[in-house]
């Protein structure tokens, strides 16, 4: 079986230039069948047509790459309350409303402006906050924070 990171890189390269990001990839094996679960995101909105397009593209590419189609694939959007799974999510979801839970148990909500390797910038009702990743316990999308 191909390594998860190698498959993520491969699918990301397939999606290059489409305006669609691979947010998450999970692989499960049941009996002799592999189940690939892809979560994709397009900043203009991710719809069923995007999921169908990615499904067809990736199934065709993986069938050609592996020489078989002994797998099942699900392609979904992240949903309105996606819990961030990796640091890459902070860049992918820049411009979206989020709720950030701090290590001390407090929370801050606002629009995710940007993120670098050390911290994120969050625009709140009170102004801009710089939050070091070392102080973040978790983050999730929160559409109620958008447009404020």
C-alpha positions as CSV (number, residue, x, y, z in Angstrom):
1,X,0.0,0.0,0.0
2,X,1.2,3.5,-0.9
3,X,2.3,5.7,2.1
4,X,-0.3,8.3,3.2
5,X,2.1,11.3,2.6
6,X,3.0,10.1,-0.9
7,X,-0.7,9.7,-1.8
8,X,-1.5,13.2,-0.4
9,X,1.3,14.7,-2.5
10,X,0.1,12.8,-5.5
11,X,-3.5,13.9,-5.1
12,X,-2.4,17.5,-4.4
13,X,-0.5,17.5,-7.6
14,X,-3.5,16.2,-9.5
15,X,-5.6,19.1,-8.1
16,X,-3.0,21.8,-8.9
17,X,-4.5,24.5,-11.0
18,X,-8.1,23.5,-10.3
19,X,-8.7,25.9,-7.4
20,X,-9.5,23.0,-5.2
21,X,-7.4,22.1,-2.1
22,X,-7.0,18.7,-0.5
23,X,-7.8,19.4,3.1
24,X,-7.7,15.9,4.5
25,X,-7.0,12.3,3.4
26,X,-7.7,9.2,5.4
27,X,-7.2,5.6,4.3
28,X,-8.9,2.6,5.9
29,X,-8.6,-1.0,4.9
30,X,-11.6,-3.4,5.2
31,X,-11.0,-6.9,4.1
32,X,-9.2,-6.5,0.8
33,X,-10.7,-3.2,-0.1
34,X,-9.1,0.2,0.5
35,X,-11.4,3.1,1.5
36,X,-10.0,6.5,0.6
37,X,-11.7,9.5,2.3
38,X,-10.9,12.9,0.8
39,X,-12.0,16.2,2.1
40,X,-11.7,19.0,-0.4
41,X,-12.2,22.8,-0.3
42,X,-12.6,25.5,-2.9
43,X,-12.6,29.1,-1.6
44,X,-15.6,30.1,-3.7
45,X,-17.6,27.3,-2.1
46,X,-17.4,23.5,-2.5
47,X,-20.3,21.8,-4.1
48,X,-21.4,18.4,-5.3
49,X,-20.0,19.2,-8.7
50,X,-16.6,19.8,-7.2
51,X,-16.8,16.5,-5.3
52,X,-17.9,14.6,-8.4
53,X,-15.1,16.2,-10.5
54,X,-12.4,15.3,-8.0
55,X,-13.8,11.8,-7.5
56,X,-13.7,11.1,-11.2
57,X,-10.3,12.6,-11.6
58,X,-8.7,10.8,-8.7
59,X,-10.3,7.4,-9.3
60,X,-9.1,7.5,-12.9
61,X,-5.6,8.5,-11.9
62,X,-5.3,5.9,-9.1
63,X,-6.7,3.2,-11.3
64,X,-4.0,4.0,-13.9
65,X,-1.3,4.3,-11.3
66,X,-2.0,1.0,-9.4
67,X,-3.4,-0.9,-12.3
68,X,-6.6,-1.9,-10.5
69,X,-9.7,-0.3,-9.0
70,X,-9.9,-2.4,-5.8
71,X,-10.8,0.7,-3.7
72,X,-13.7,2.8,-2.6
73,X,-13.5,6.6,-2.5
74,X,-15.6,9.2,-0.7
75,X,-15.1,12.9,-1.5
76,X,-16.7,15.5,0.7
77,X,-16.5,19.1,1.6
78,X,-15.3,20.1,5.1
79,X,-18.7,21.3,6.3
80,X,-19.4,24.5,8.2
81,X,-17.9,23.4,11.4
82,X,-14.7,21.6,10.2
83,X,-12.2,21.0,13.0
84,X,-8.7,21.8,11.8
85,X,-6.5,18.7,11.5
86,X,-3.2,20.2,10.3
87,X,-1.3,23.5,10.1
88,X,-2.0,23.6,6.4
89,X,-5.7,24.2,7.3
90,X,-4.8,27.6,8.6
91,X,-3.6,28.7,5.2
92,X,-6.4,26.9,3.3
93,X,-9.1,28.6,5.3
94,X,-7.7,32.1,5.4
95,X,-10.5,34.6,5.2
96,X,-13.0,32.3,6.9
97,X,-14.6,32.6,10.3
98,X,-13.0,30.4,13.0
99,X,-13.2,29.7,16.7
100,X,-9.8,29.2,18.3
101,X,-9.6,27.3,21.6
102,X,-6.5,28.2,23.6
103,X,-4.5,25.8,25.8
104,X,-5.7,27.7,28.9
105,X,-9.4,26.9,28.0
106,X,-10.4,30.3,26.7
107,X,-11.6,30.9,23.2
108,X,-11.4,33.6,20.6
109,X,-13.5,33.9,17.5
110,X,-13.0,36.0,14.4
111,X,-11.9,35.9,10.8
112,X,-8.6,34.0,10.1
113,X,-6.5,36.6,8.3
114,X,-3.3,34.6,7.8
115,X,-0.9,32.1,9.3
116,X,2.8,31.5,9.2
117,X,5.0,28.8,10.8
118,X,4.8,30.4,14.2
119,X,1.4,32.1,14.7
120,X,-1.9,33.0,13.2
121,X,-3.6,36.4,12.7
122,X,-7.2,36.6,13.8
123,X,-9.4,39.7,13.2
124,X,-11.9,39.9,16.1
125,X,-14.5,42.5,16.9
126,X,-11.9,44.1,19.3
127,X,-9.1,44.2,16.6
128,X,-6.4,41.9,15.3
129,X,-4.8,39.2,17.5
130,X,-1.6,37.4,16.9
131,X,-1.9,33.9,18.5
132,X,1.2,31.7,18.7
133,X,0.5,28.1,17.7
134,X,2.1,27.0,21.0
135,X,-1.0,28.5,22.7
136,X,-3.6,26.9,20.5
137,X,-5.4,23.8,21.6
138,X,-7.7,23.6,18.6
139,X,-9.5,25.5,15.9
140,X,-12.7,25.0,13.9
141,X,-14.6,26.8,11.2
142,X,-17.3,29.0,12.5
143,X,-19.4,30.7,9.8
144,X,-21.2,32.9,12.4
145,X,-17.9,34.9,12.7
146,X,-17.9,35.9,9.1
147,X,-19.3,39.2,7.9
148,X,-18.9,40.9,11.3
